[in-house]
Amino acid sequence: MPGVSRMKSTPSTSRALWLTPVLIILCIAAPARAADPQAPPIDFRNAIDLALEHSGVMAIAAINQWRARKAYEEVRANYIPQFTIGSGLGYSSGFPLTLEGSAPSLINVNTVNSFFNLSLRQYLKAARVDLRATSLDVQDKREAVILDAALTYAQLAQLTKKIDVLGEAQKAAEKAQFVSRQRLEQGVDSKLDVTRSELVAARIRLRIAQAQGQSDVLRQHLSSLVGMPADSIAIDPASVPAMPTVSQEDDLPARAVENSLAVKQVQQKKIAAELRAEGERKATMFPIADFATQYAYLATYNNYDFYFKHYTPNNFSGGLNIRFPFFNSVQHAKAEQARADALLVGKEEDTVREKVRENALQLQRSLRQLSAAREVARLEWQVSQGEQEGVKARMQTGAANTRDEQNAQLDTDDKYAAYLDAEFELSKAELQLLRLTGELENWAMK
């Protein structure tokens, strides 16, 4: 993340599998193993755009939105006449009986659509609310992808700096170790001094291995996000926008609850559940009327002309099919079940609201601690720089030796690496808080 600039990262070239064991050891100990140096860097904004374009999470959210739209259209289609064309061919002996409720016919055409249904109106409103909720889900998934890509990019930039710094620290540790061995041969230092210098160098190598492992994993994750090979990814730390100032005095928890997409989604879910409960209730109280028509072309071999005085092959009927609910215990139970579902969603809304409020307050208060930790790390780094300058001054008077100088350099590099870690932890909390308050996309896309 943006901070104190110390040195530029110089990615090393990738090693081939046929290297000799000696070169493999050197490769493991190298400061960095990054992308192809010839590849142009991907700036922060471009990485966010590519992540949104290639996101599988976004694709799933879009499919769910499309599915919700079709569910809404399915309910709405009840008001549109549904046409069915078929045939009831059959043999009749004696009086022509019906086949599954329809008279035998050469061809028949049926239409039906809802004419009056208060319950269906509530279901239609609920489906429309569900569709709006999926739009919020798409936006929520979009911000999740932005946060993931932003944190990955920022941490990768921080690790690139850190690996470079630890590389310099490793050089200083190796020089200090070399000086300690020389002083041991001269009888100035003890074997314990050499062991201590070896321990310092081993610790630096461990930290390099840990940082390099993290960097490789993050580079692979960024590769999956942006849809590019990991070896071709080079980042530009300077392209990360500066973090906005977050005030401890602002009522961020209230703003987070107001802007939270999670809260808005559960609110829409509650509205839809209440509408469905109302629809089930109205189904127990109000009549339902459907408009239906039927046409049938009848054949004489079914004996219609023999049993019916005014037989005609072309027949049509149409009108309203009205049903009054009188007693339906099953529907009453469904109405109570839908009412219970609405109450459950209402309790879920309260839970989500409080969780968002607590998370926002926790992040807001953690910023104070993380900011103080970063300030401590910065001051420790500055103190180590001053001590390093003091060692250099003492070397001119003979009061310090080369090993003292390398140890001072090692301490300075170590403190700077700690400062980078503290700076990233603060930035991570700030980004998470930006997402809770609904300001993440404005920051990432500016």
PEWO-V161894 format. One line per field, one symbol per residue. phi: phi as a letter, one per 20 degrees, with the letter a starting at -180 (. if undefined). psi: psi as a letter, one per 30 degrees, with the letter a starting at -180 (. if undefined). Layout:
# PEWO-V161894
phi = ???
psi = ???
This chain:
# PEWO-V161894
phi = .gafedbefdfeffeefeffgfffffffeffbcdfgfefffefffffffffffdffffffffffffffffffffffffedgeecdbbcfaedcnffeedlncfgbfbbcccbbfdbbffffffffffffffffffffffffffffffffffffffffffffffffffffffffffffffffffffenedefffffffffffffffffffffffffffffffffffemcfffeecdcgfeffffffdefefefgfffffdffffffffffffffffffffffffecdfccdeccbcbdedffemffeedfdfbfecbbareddcdfdbbffffffffffffffffffffffffffffffffffffffffffffffffffffffffffffffffffffenecdfffffffffffffffffffffffffffffffffffemdfffffef
psi = lkakkelkkjkllkklfglleeeeeeeefleljalkffkkkjleeeeeeeeeegkeeeeeeeeeeeeeeeeeeeeefffkkjkkkakhklkkjbkjlljhfkkklekkkkkklkejjeeeeeeeeeeeeeeeefeeeeeeeeeeeeeeeeeeeeeeeeeeeeeeefeeeeeeeeeeeeeeeefeefgelleeeeeeeeeeeeeeeeeeeeeeeeeeeeeeeeefefhlkefgkkljeffklkklkjkfflieeeeeeefkeeeeefeeeeeeeeeeeeeeefffeklkkkkklkkkjlkffggefefkeikkfkkkllakjkkkkejjeeeeeeeeeeeeeeeeeeeeeeeeeeeeeeeeeeeeefeeeeeeeeeeeeeeeeeeeeeeeeeeefeffgflaeeeeeeeeeeeeeeeeeeeeeeeeeeeeeeeeeeegggeeeefg.
